[in-house]
Amino acid sequence: MTLQLLDITVRDKQAHPRLAGRMTGHVRALLSEVAGGQEQTHDLNISVWADMPSESSDTDIEMALMLKAADIIARLKANLGPDEA
């Protein structure tokens, strides 16, 4: 089985209501899985957060949220094991 990240985008983002400097949001990740010769796509919505300096730009915030989501996906793939990823 192979798992490949096709696309990753920030769906929404907002400042945390109580924690200063923390941004929260949702990242959409589109994955392709090939198992047993068949391909299937998975559309995931991942809740993420990042602590950011107050002067961070929207681009920096979106990049931090996407990196958090990519880290979650990497851990998912690692937990599948070498025979399954």
GUDOKE-959133 format. One record per residue: residue number from 1; x, y, z of N, C-alpha, C, O in turn. Coordinates in nm, 4 decimals. Layout:
N
{n NUM | n.xx X | n.yy Y | n.zz Z | ca.xx X | ca.yy Y | ca.zz Z | c.xx X | c.yy Y | c.zz Z | o.xx X | o.yy Y | o.zz Z}
...
This chain:
85
{n 1 | n.xx 0.0848 | n.yy -0.1180 | n.zz 0.0000 | ca.xx 0.0000 | ca.yy 0.0000 | ca.zz 0.0000 | c.xx 0.0890 | c.yy 0.1238 | c.zz 0.0000 | o.xx 0.1874 | o.yy 0.1311 | o.zz 0.0735}
{n 2 | n.xx 0.0533 | n.yy 0.2198 | n.zz -0.0826 | ca.xx 0.1234 | ca.yy 0.3484 | ca.zz -0.0813 | c.xx 0.0224 | c.yy 0.4585 | c.zz -0.0496 | o.xx -0.0937 | o.yy 0.4526 | o.zz -0.0899}
{n 3 | n.xx 0.0692 | n.yy 0.5568 | n.zz 0.0222 | ca.xx -0.0129 | ca.yy 0.6700 | ca.zz 0.0622 | c.xx 0.0613 | c.yy 0.7962 | c.zz 0.0220 | o.xx 0.1754 | o.yy 0.8176 | o.zz 0.0630}
{n 4 | n.xx -0.0038 | n.yy 0.8805 | n.zz -0.0587 | ca.xx 0.0617 | ca.yy 1.0005 | ca.zz -0.1110 | c.xx -0.0261 | c.yy 1.1225 | c.zz -0.0863 | o.xx -0.1474 | o.yy 1.1181 | o.zz -0.1068}
{n 5 | n.xx 0.0369 | n.yy 1.2322 | n.zz -0.0418 | ca.xx -0.0322 | ca.yy 1.3586 | ca.zz -0.0214 | c.xx -0.0450 | c.yy 1.4288 | c.zz -0.1559 | o.xx 0.0556 | o.yy 1.4609 | o.zz -0.2192}
{n 6 | n.xx -0.1687 | n.yy 1.4528 | n.zz -0.1999 | ca.xx -0.1932 | ca.yy 1.5182 | ca.zz -0.3283 | c.xx -0.2084 | c.yy 1.6692 | c.zz -0.3151 | o.xx -0.1593 | o.yy 1.7447 | o.zz -0.3990}
{n 7 | n.xx -0.2768 | n.yy 1.7131 | n.zz -0.2093 | ca.xx -0.3051 | ca.yy 1.8561 | ca.zz -0.1934 | c.xx -0.3267 | c.yy 1.8853 | c.zz -0.0452 | o.xx -0.3764 | o.yy 1.8011 | o.zz 0.0296}
{n 8 | n.xx -0.2887 | n.yy 2.0051 | n.zz -0.0049 | ca.xx -0.3105 | ca.yy 2.0490 | ca.zz 0.1332 | c.xx -0.3412 | c.yy 2.1985 | c.zz 0.1310 | o.xx -0.2663 | o.yy 2.2768 | o.zz 0.0726}
{n 9 | n.xx -0.4511 | n.yy 2.2378 | n.zz 0.1944 | ca.xx -0.4933 | ca.yy 2.3779 | ca.zz 0.1976 | c.xx -0.5559 | c.yy 2.4108 | c.zz 0.3330 | o.xx -0.6108 | o.yy 2.3233 | o.zz 0.3998}
{n 10 | n.xx -0.5471 | n.yy 2.5357 | n.zz 0.3719 | ca.xx -0.6112 | ca.yy 2.5820 | ca.zz 0.4950 | c.xx -0.7568 | c.yy 2.6145 | c.zz 0.4637 | o.xx -0.7849 | o.yy 2.6973 | o.zz 0.3771}
{n 11 | n.xx -0.8494 | n.yy 2.5495 | n.zz 0.5337 | ca.xx -0.9930 | ca.yy 2.5756 | ca.zz 0.5148 | c.xx -1.0357 | c.yy 2.7006 | c.zz 0.5893 | o.xx -1.1060 | o.yy 2.7857 | o.zz 0.5348}
{n 12 | n.xx -0.9923 | n.yy 2.7113 | n.zz 0.7154 | ca.xx -1.0275 | ca.yy 2.8274 | ca.zz 0.7966 | c.xx -0.9236 | c.yy 2.8445 | c.zz 0.9060 | o.xx -0.8529 | o.yy 2.7505 | o.zz 0.9421}
{n 13 | n.xx -0.9157 | n.yy 2.9663 | n.zz 0.9580 | ca.xx -0.8232 | ca.yy 2.9952 | ca.zz 1.0681 | c.xx -0.8803 | c.yy 3.1093 | c.zz 1.1506 | o.xx -0.9504 | o.yy 3.1966 | o.zz 1.0994}
{n 14 | n.xx -0.8484 | n.yy 3.1064 | n.zz 1.2809 | ca.xx -0.8941 | ca.yy 3.2111 | ca.zz 1.3706 | c.xx -0.8057 | c.yy 3.2122 | c.zz 1.4934 | o.xx -0.7405 | o.yy 3.1129 | o.zz 1.5258}
{n 15 | n.xx -0.8042 | n.yy 3.3252 | n.zz 1.5609 | ca.xx -0.7301 | ca.yy 3.3365 | ca.zz 1.6867 | c.xx -0.8038 | c.yy 3.2549 | c.zz 1.7930 | o.xx -0.9268 | o.yy 3.2502 | o.zz 1.7955}
{n 16 | n.xx -0.7274 | n.yy 3.1920 | n.zz 1.8790 | ca.xx -0.7876 | ca.yy 3.1161 | ca.zz 1.9885 | c.xx -0.8612 | c.yy 3.2144 | c.zz 2.0787 | o.xx -0.8097 | o.yy 3.3230 | o.zz 2.1056}
{n 17 | n.xx -0.9814 | n.yy 3.1785 | n.zz 2.1264 | ca.xx -1.0587 | ca.yy 3.2751 | ca.zz 2.2055 | c.xx -0.9981 | c.yy 3.3101 | c.zz 2.3410 | o.xx -1.0296 | o.yy 3.4158 | o.zz 2.3956}
{n 18 | n.xx -0.9116 | n.yy 3.2243 | n.zz 2.3977 | ca.xx -0.8578 | ca.yy 3.2509 | ca.zz 2.5307 | c.xx -0.7060 | c.yy 3.2539 | c.zz 2.5379 | o.xx -0.6511 | o.yy 3.3162 | o.zz 2.6288}
{n 19 | n.xx -0.6368 | n.yy 3.1895 | n.zz 2.4464 | ca.xx -0.4910 | ca.yy 3.1817 | ca.zz 2.4528 | c.xx -0.4288 | c.yy 3.2805 | c.zz 2.3543 | o.xx -0.4363 | o.yy 3.2612 | o.zz 2.2330}
{n 20 | n.xx -0.3683 | n.yy 3.3845 | n.zz 2.4064 | ca.xx -0.3062 | ca.yy 3.4866 | ca.zz 2.3217 | c.xx -0.1918 | c.yy 3.4245 | c.zz 2.2408 | o.xx -0.1116 | o.yy 3.3475 | o.zz 2.2938}
{n 21 | n.xx -0.1856 | n.yy 3.4586 | n.zz 2.1136 | ca.xx -0.0781 | ca.yy 3.4114 | ca.zz 2.0282 | c.xx -0.1034 | c.yy 3.2759 | c.zz 1.9652 | o.xx -0.0235 | o.yy 3.2307 | o.zz 1.8831}
{n 22 | n.xx -0.2121 | n.yy 3.2099 | n.zz 2.0012 | ca.xx -0.2418 | ca.yy 3.0789 | ca.zz 1.9426 | c.xx -0.3467 | c.yy 3.0931 | c.zz 1.8330 | o.xx -0.4519 | o.yy 3.1540 | o.zz 1.8524}
{n 23 | n.xx -0.3154 | n.yy 3.0355 | n.zz 1.7175 | ca.xx -0.4090 | ca.yy 3.0316 | ca.zz 1.6057 | c.xx -0.4607 | c.yy 2.8885 | c.zz 1.5917 | o.xx -0.3852 | o.yy 2.7923 | o.zz 1.6059}
{n 24 | n.xx -0.5885 | n.yy 2.8761 | n.zz 1.5639 | ca.xx -0.6475 | ca.yy 2.7448 | ca.zz 1.5413 | c.xx -0.7102 | c.yy 2.7436 | c.zz 1.4027 | o.xx -0.7354 | o.yy 2.8490 | o.zz 1.3443}
{n 25 | n.xx -0.7347 | n.yy 2.6265 | n.zz 1.3515 | ca.xx -0.7985 | ca.yy 2.6175 | ca.zz 1.2204 | c.xx -0.8157 | c.yy 2.4740 | c.zz 1.1760 | o.xx -0.7922 | o.yy 2.3792 | o.zz 1.2508}
{n 26 | n.xx -0.8576 | n.yy 2.4620 | n.zz 1.0517 | ca.xx -0.8775 | ca.yy 2.3309 | ca.zz 0.9891 | c.xx -0.8035 | c.yy 2.3300 | c.zz 0.8564 | o.xx -0.8079 | o.yy 2.4258 | o.zz 0.7793}
{n 27 | n.xx -0.7356 | n.yy 2.2192 | n.zz 0.8324 | ca.xx -0.6599 | ca.yy 2.2015 | ca.zz 0.7086 | c.xx -0.7214 | c.yy 2.0848 | c.zz 0.6326 | o.xx -0.7483 | o.yy 1.9794 | o.zz 0.6902}
{n 28 | n.xx -0.7432 | n.yy 2.1042 | n.zz 0.5046 | ca.xx -0.7947 | ca.yy 1.9978 | ca.zz 0.4177 | c.xx -0.6758 | c.yy 1.9308 | c.zz 0.3509 | o.xx -0.5930 | o.yy 1.9967 | o.zz 0.2880}
{n 29 | n.xx -0.6684 | n.yy 1.7993 | n.zz 0.3651 | ca.xx -0.5617 | ca.yy 1.7219 | ca.zz 0.3024 | c.xx -0.6253 | c.yy 1.6162 | c.zz 0.2124 | o.xx -0.7149 | o.yy 1.5431 | o.zz 0.2548}
{n 30 | n.xx -0.5793 | n.yy 1.6090 | n.zz 0.0904 | ca.xx -0.6268 | ca.yy 1.5100 | ca.zz -0.0051 | c.xx -0.5164 | c.yy 1.4066 | c.zz -0.0230 | o.xx -0.4064 | o.yy 1.4380 | o.zz -0.0684}
{n 31 | n.xx -0.5481 | n.yy 1.2826 | n.zz 0.0135 | ca.xx -0.4510 | ca.yy 1.1735 | ca.zz 0.0067 | c.xx -0.4936 | c.yy 1.0717 | c.zz -0.0982 | o.xx -0.6127 | o.yy 1.0504 | o.zz -0.1211}
{n 32 | n.xx -0.3961 | n.yy 1.0100 | n.zz -0.1609 | ca.xx -0.4200 | ca.yy 0.9013 | ca.zz -0.2547 | c.xx -0.3604 | c.yy 0.7747 | c.zz -0.1960 | o.xx -0.2453 | o.yy 0.7740 | o.zz -0.1523}
{n 33 | n.xx -0.4382 | n.yy 0.6682 | n.zz -0.1948 | ca.xx -0.3929 | ca.yy 0.5392 | ca.zz -0.1424 | c.xx -0.4036 | c.yy 0.4357 | c.zz -0.2534 | o.xx -0.5063 | o.yy 0.4248 | o.zz -0.3204}
{n 34 | n.xx -0.2974 | n.yy 0.3607 | n.zz -0.2716 | ca.xx -0.2995 | ca.yy 0.2498 | ca.zz -0.3656 | c.xx -0.2766 | c.yy 0.1228 | c.zz -0.2857 | o.xx -0.1710 | o.yy 0.1039 | o.zz -0.2252}
{n 35 | n.xx -0.3763 | n.yy 0.0364 | n.zz -0.2863 | ca.xx -0.3680 | ca.yy -0.0904 | ca.zz -0.2129 | c.xx -0.4291 | c.yy -0.1993 | c.zz -0.2997 | o.xx -0.5409 | o.yy -0.1857 | o.zz -0.3494}
{n 36 | n.xx -0.3553 | n.yy -0.3055 | n.zz -0.3166 | ca.xx -0.4053 | ca.yy -0.4166 | ca.zz -0.3973 | c.xx -0.4343 | c.yy -0.3779 | c.zz -0.5407 | o.xx -0.5238 | o.yy -0.4343 | o.zz -0.6038}
{n 37 | n.xx -0.3593 | n.yy -0.2824 | n.zz -0.5925 | ca.xx -0.3781 | ca.yy -0.2397 | ca.zz -0.7305 | c.xx -0.4928 | c.yy -0.1425 | c.zz -0.7516 | o.xx -0.5165 | o.yy -0.0992 | o.zz -0.8644}
{n 38 | n.xx -0.5644 | n.yy -0.1071 | n.zz -0.6457 | ca.xx -0.6760 | ca.yy -0.0127 | ca.zz -0.6581 | c.xx -0.6400 | c.yy 0.1183 | c.zz -0.5902 | o.xx -0.5791 | o.yy 0.1204 | o.zz -0.4832}
{n 39 | n.xx -0.6792 | n.yy 0.2285 | n.zz -0.6554 | ca.xx -0.6521 | ca.yy 0.3611 | ca.zz -0.6002 | c.xx -0.7786 | c.yy 0.4178 | c.zz -0.5377 | o.xx -0.8884 | o.yy 0.4057 | o.zz -0.5920}
{n 40 | n.xx -0.7599 | n.yy 0.4798 | n.zz -0.4225 | ca.xx -0.8702 | ca.yy 0.5450 | ca.zz -0.3532 | c.xx -0.8208 | c.yy 0.6786 | c.zz -0.3003 | o.xx -0.7069 | o.yy 0.6890 | o.zz -0.2547}
{n 41 | n.xx -0.9052 | n.yy 0.7809 | n.zz -0.3059 | ca.xx -0.8670 | ca.yy 0.9106 | ca.zz -0.2508 | c.xx -0.9389 | c.yy 0.9320 | c.zz -0.1178 | o.xx -1.0517 | o.yy 0.8868 | o.zz -0.0979}
{n 42 | n.xx -0.8706 | n.yy 1.0020 | n.zz -0.0279 | ca.xx -0.9240 | ca.yy 1.0328 | ca.zz 0.1043 | c.xx -0.9181 | c.yy 1.1839 | c.zz 0.1231 | o.xx -0.8121 | o.yy 1.2449 | o.zz 0.1087}
{n 43 | n.xx -1.0313 | n.yy 1.2435 | n.zz 0.1551 | ca.xx -1.0411 | ca.yy 1.3869 | ca.zz 0.1792 | c.xx -1.0519 | c.yy 1.4077 | c.zz 0.3303 | o.xx -1.1573 | o.yy 1.3834 | o.zz 0.3892}
{n 44 | n.xx -0.9425 | n.yy 1.4527 | n.zz 0.3929 | ca.xx -0.9377 | ca.yy 1.4681 | ca.zz 0.5374 | c.xx -0.9474 | c.yy 1.6147 | c.zz 0.5776 | o.xx -0.8930 | o.yy 1.7021 | o.zz 0.5102}
{n 45 | n.xx -1.0165 | n.yy 1.6407 | n.zz 0.6869 | ca.xx -1.0212 | ca.yy 1.7732 | ca.zz 0.7487 | c.xx -0.9570 | c.yy 1.7601 | c.zz 0.8854 | o.xx -1.0102 | o.yy 1.6920 | o.zz 0.9731}
{n 46 | n.xx -0.8428 | n.yy 1.8250 | n.zz 0.9041 | ca.xx -0.7611 | ca.yy 1.8077 | ca.zz 1.0239 | c.xx -0.7649 | c.yy 1.9355 | c.zz 1.1076 | o.xx -0.7351 | o.yy 2.0441 | o.zz 1.0580}
{n 47 | n.xx -0.8018 | n.yy 1.9213 | n.zz 1.2344 | ca.xx -0.7993 | ca.yy 2.0347 | ca.zz 1.3269 | c.xx -0.6556 | c.yy 2.0560 | c.zz 1.3735 | o.xx -0.5895 | o.yy 1.9617 | o.zz 1.4169}
{n 48 | n.xx -0.6074 | n.yy 2.1798 | n.zz 1.3644 | ca.xx -0.4690 | ca.yy 2.2108 | ca.zz 1.4002 | c.xx -0.4618 | c.yy 2.3411 | c.zz 1.4786 | o.xx -0.5558 | o.yy 2.4205 | o.zz 1.4791}
{n 49 | n.xx -0.3471 | n.yy 2.3617 | n.zz 1.5457 | ca.xx -0.3203 | ca.yy 2.4873 | ca.zz 1.6152 | c.xx -0.1723 | c.yy 2.5158 | c.zz 1.6057 | o.xx -0.0907 | o.yy 2.4257 | o.zz 1.5865}
{n 50 | n.xx -0.1387 | n.yy 2.6448 | n.zz 1.6197 | ca.xx 0.0020 | ca.yy 2.6872 | ca.zz 1.6191 | c.xx 0.0150 | c.yy 2.8134 | c.zz 1.7029 | o.xx -0.0692 | o.yy 2.9029 | o.zz 1.6965}
{n 51 | n.xx 0.1217 | n.yy 2.8190 | n.zz 1.7814 | ca.xx 0.1536 | ca.yy 2.9402 | ca.zz 1.8566 | c.xx 0.2350 | c.yy 3.0310 | c.zz 1.7657 | o.xx 0.3381 | o.yy 2.9899 | o.zz 1.7125}
{n 52 | n.xx 0.1890 | n.yy 3.1542 | n.zz 1.7478 | ca.xx 0.2492 | ca.yy 3.2467 | ca.zz 1.6522 | c.xx 0.2778 | c.yy 3.3811 | c.zz 1.7180 | o.xx 0.2020 | o.yy 3.4252 | o.zz 1.8043}
{n 53 | n.xx 0.3878 | n.yy 3.4471 | n.zz 1.6772 | ca.xx 0.4116 | ca.yy 3.5845 | ca.zz 1.7239 | c.xx 0.3005 | c.yy 3.6770 | c.zz 1.6726 | o.xx 0.2411 | o.yy 3.6506 | o.zz 1.5681}
{n 54 | n.xx 0.2732 | n.yy 3.7830 | n.zz 1.7448 | ca.xx 0.1629 | ca.yy 3.8732 | ca.zz 1.7080 | c.xx 0.1836 | c.yy 3.9402 | c.zz 1.5728 | o.xx 0.0861 | o.yy 3.9784 | o.zz 1.5080}
{n 55 | n.xx 0.3092 | n.yy 3.9553 | n.zz 1.5283 | ca.xx 0.3360 | ca.yy 4.0226 | ca.zz 1.4003 | c.xx 0.3357 | c.yy 3.9275 | c.zz 1.2806 | o.xx 0.3763 | o.yy 3.9671 | o.zz 1.1714}
{n 56 | n.xx 0.2913 | n.yy 3.8038 | n.zz 1.2986 | ca.xx 0.2910 | ca.yy 3.7047 | ca.zz 1.1897 | c.xx 0.1922 | c.yy 3.7434 | c.zz 1.0801 | o.xx 0.0821 | o.yy 3.7911 | o.zz 1.1074}
{n 57 | n.xx 0.2338 | n.yy 3.7219 | n.zz 0.9564 | ca.xx 0.1468 | ca.yy 3.7494 | ca.zz 0.8422 | c.xx 0.0502 | c.yy 3.6324 | c.zz 0.8220 | o.xx 0.0704 | o.yy 3.5241 | o.zz 0.8770}
{n 58 | n.xx -0.0543 | n.yy 3.6550 | n.zz 0.7433 | ca.xx -0.1492 | ca.yy 3.5487 | ca.zz 0.7105 | c.xx -0.0788 | c.yy 3.4310 | c.zz 0.6435 | o.xx -0.1115 | o.yy 3.3152 | o.zz 0.6695}
{n 59 | n.xx 0.0174 | n.yy 3.4612 | n.zz 0.5580 | ca.xx 0.0925 | ca.yy 3.3559 | ca.zz 0.4892 | c.xx 0.1710 | c.yy 3.2715 | c.zz 0.5889 | o.xx 0.1736 | o.yy 3.1490 | o.zz 0.5773}
{n 60 | n.xx 0.2348 | n.yy 3.3353 | n.zz 0.6864 | ca.xx 0.3096 | ca.yy 3.2615 | ca.zz 0.7888 | c.xx 0.2172 | c.yy 3.1739 | c.zz 0.8735 | o.xx 0.2511 | o.yy 3.0603 | o.zz 0.9068}
{n 61 | n.xx 0.1018 | n.yy 3.2273 | n.zz 0.9074 | ca.xx 0.0048 | ca.yy 3.1520 | ca.zz 0.9878 | c.xx -0.0445 | c.yy 3.0307 | c.zz 0.9102 | o.xx -0.0500 | o.yy 2.9205 | o.zz 0.9648}
{n 62 | n.xx -0.0803 | n.yy 3.0495 | n.zz 0.7839 | ca.xx -0.1281 | ca.yy 2.9378 | ca.zz 0.7023 | c.xx -0.0191 | c.yy 2.8320 | c.zz 0.6855 | o.xx -0.0481 | o.yy 2.7124 | o.zz 0.6901}
{n 63 | n.xx 0.1050 | n.yy 2.8745 | n.zz 0.6662 | ca.xx 0.2153 | ca.yy 2.7788 | ca.zz 0.6518 | c.xx 0.2332 | c.yy 2.6986 | c.zz 0.7805 | o.xx 0.2532 | o.yy 2.5772 | o.zz 0.7751}
{n 64 | n.xx 0.2263 | n.yy 2.7649 | n.zz 0.8963 | ca.xx 0.2411 | ca.yy 2.6951 | ca.zz 1.0243 | c.xx 0.1298 | c.yy 2.5925 | c.zz 1.0439 | o.xx 0.1556 | o.yy 2.4818 | o.zz 1.0912}
{n 65 | n.xx 0.0065 | n.yy 2.6280 | n.zz 1.0083 | ca.xx -0.1052 | ca.yy 2.5343 | ca.zz 1.0223 | c.xx -0.0901 | c.yy 2.4166 | c.zz 0.9264 | o.xx -0.1183 | o.yy 2.3028 | o.zz 0.9639}
{n 66 | n.xx -0.0460 | n.yy 2.4424 | n.zz 0.8031 | ca.xx -0.0248 | ca.yy 2.3328 | ca.zz 0.7073 | c.xx 0.0889 | c.yy 2.2411 | c.zz 0.7524 | o.xx 0.0815 | o.yy 2.1197 | o.zz 0.7334}
{n 67 | n.xx 0.1937 | n.yy 2.2978 | n.zz 0.8117 | ca.xx 0.3040 | ca.yy 2.2156 | ca.zz 0.8619 | c.xx 0.2576 | c.yy 2.1261 | c.zz 0.9769 | o.xx 0.2991 | o.yy 2.0106 | o.zz 0.9865}
{n 68 | n.xx 0.1724 | n.yy 2.1787 | n.zz 1.0632 | ca.xx 0.1168 | ca.yy 2.0965 | ca.zz 1.1711 | c.xx 0.0371 | c.yy 1.9803 | c.zz 1.1127 | o.xx 0.0505 | o.yy 1.8666 | o.zz 1.1582}
{n 69 | n.xx -0.0457 | n.yy 2.0084 | n.zz 1.0122 | ca.xx -0.1251 | ca.yy 1.9021 | ca.zz 0.9496 | c.xx -0.0348 | c.yy 1.8003 | c.zz 0.8800 | o.xx -0.0592 | o.yy 1.6799 | o.zz 0.8879}
{n 70 | n.xx 0.0685 | n.yy 1.8481 | n.zz 0.8123 | ca.xx 0.1619 | ca.yy 1.7573 | ca.zz 0.7449 | c.xx 0.2320 | c.yy 1.6676 | c.zz 0.8469 | o.xx 0.2573 | o.yy 1.5504 | o.zz 0.8188}
{n 71 | n.xx 0.2635 | n.yy 1.7210 | n.zz 0.9645 | ca.xx 0.3242 | ca.yy 1.6411 | ca.zz 1.0705 | c.xx 0.2283 | c.yy 1.5317 | c.zz 1.1181 | o.xx 0.2703 | o.yy 1.4186 | o.zz 1.1424}
{n 72 | n.xx 0.1009 | n.yy 1.5650 | n.zz 1.1312 | ca.xx 0.0001 | ca.yy 1.4670 | ca.zz 1.1715 | c.xx -0.0091 | c.yy 1.3563 | c.zz 1.0664 | o.xx -0.0164 | o.yy 1.2385 | o.zz 1.1012}
{n 73 | n.xx -0.0088 | n.yy 1.3932 | n.zz 0.9390 | ca.xx -0.0147 | ca.yy 1.2941 | ca.zz 0.8311 | c.xx 0.1100 | c.yy 1.2062 | c.zz 0.8320 | o.xx 0.0997 | o.yy 1.0853 | o.zz 0.8114}
{n 74 | n.xx 0.2276 | n.yy 1.2646 | n.zz 0.8556 | ca.xx 0.3516 | ca.yy 1.1864 | ca.zz 0.8616 | c.xx 0.3466 | c.yy 1.0855 | c.zz 0.9763 | o.xx 0.3919 | o.yy 0.9721 | o.zz 0.9607}
{n 75 | n.xx 0.2921 | n.yy 1.1254 | n.zz 1.0910 | ca.xx 0.2794 | ca.yy 1.0317 | ca.zz 1.2035 | c.xx 0.1814 | c.yy 0.9201 | c.zz 1.1708 | o.xx 0.2025 | o.yy 0.8053 | o.zz 1.2102}
{n 76 | n.xx 0.0742 | n.yy 0.9529 | n.zz 1.0990 | ca.xx -0.0222 | ca.yy 0.8512 | ca.zz 1.0555 | c.xx 0.0461 | c.yy 0.7488 | c.zz 0.9657 | o.xx 0.0297 | o.yy 0.6282 | o.zz 0.9844}
{n 77 | n.xx 0.1231 | n.yy 0.7976 | n.zz 0.8679 | ca.xx 0.1931 | ca.yy 0.7072 | ca.zz 0.7777 | c.xx 0.2953 | c.yy 0.6217 | c.zz 0.8531 | o.xx 0.3105 | o.yy 0.5034 | o.zz 0.8225}
{n 78 | n.xx 0.3654 | n.yy 0.6794 | n.zz 0.9509 | ca.xx 0.4637 | ca.yy 0.6050 | ca.zz 1.0291 | c.xx 0.3971 | c.yy 0.4951 | c.zz 1.1116 | o.xx 0.4539 | o.yy 0.3873 | o.zz 1.1287}
{n 79 | n.xx 0.2778 | n.yy 0.5220 | n.zz 1.1622 | ca.xx 0.2063 | ca.yy 0.4233 | ca.zz 1.2420 | c.xx 0.1504 | c.yy 0.3092 | c.zz 1.1575 | o.xx 0.1199 | o.yy 0.2022 | o.zz 1.2102}
{n 80 | n.xx 0.1369 | n.yy 0.3311 | n.zz 1.0279 | ca.xx 0.0912 | ca.yy 0.2236 | ca.zz 0.9403 | c.xx 0.1974 | c.yy 0.1162 | c.zz 0.9257 | o.xx 0.1664 | o.yy 0.0008 | o.zz 0.8961}
{n 81 | n.xx 0.3234 | n.yy 0.1547 | n.zz 0.9467 | ca.xx 0.4340 | ca.yy 0.0603 | ca.zz 0.9385 | c.xx 0.4905 | c.yy 0.0542 | c.zz 0.7979 | o.xx 0.4249 | o.yy 0.0957 | o.zz 0.7024}
{n 82 | n.xx 0.6132 | n.yy 0.0020 | n.zz 0.7848 | ca.xx 0.6802 | ca.yy -0.0013 | ca.zz 0.6543 | c.xx 0.6104 | c.yy -0.0905 | c.zz 0.5525 | o.xx 0.6196 | o.yy -0.0647 | o.zz 0.4325}
{n 83 | n.xx 0.5413 | n.yy -0.1941 | n.zz 0.5970 | ca.xx 0.4734 | ca.yy -0.2843 | ca.zz 0.5050 | c.xx 0.3424 | c.yy -0.2262 | c.zz 0.4543 | o.xx 0.2906 | o.yy -0.2701 | o.zz 0.3516}
{n 84 | n.xx 0.2876 | n.yy -0.1263 | n.zz 0.5264 | ca.xx 0.1566 | ca.yy -0.0740 | ca.zz 0.4913 | c.xx 0.1621 | c.yy 0.0662 | c.zz 0.4321 | o.xx 0.0660 | o.yy 0.1069 | o.zz 0.3667}
{n 85 | n.xx 0.2694 | n.yy 0.1421 | n.zz 0.4515 | ca.xx 0.2738 | ca.yy 0.2826 | ca.zz 0.4063 | c.xx 0.3124 | c.yy 0.2929 | c.zz 0.2610 | o.xx 0.3209 | o.yy 0.4032 | o.zz 0.2070}
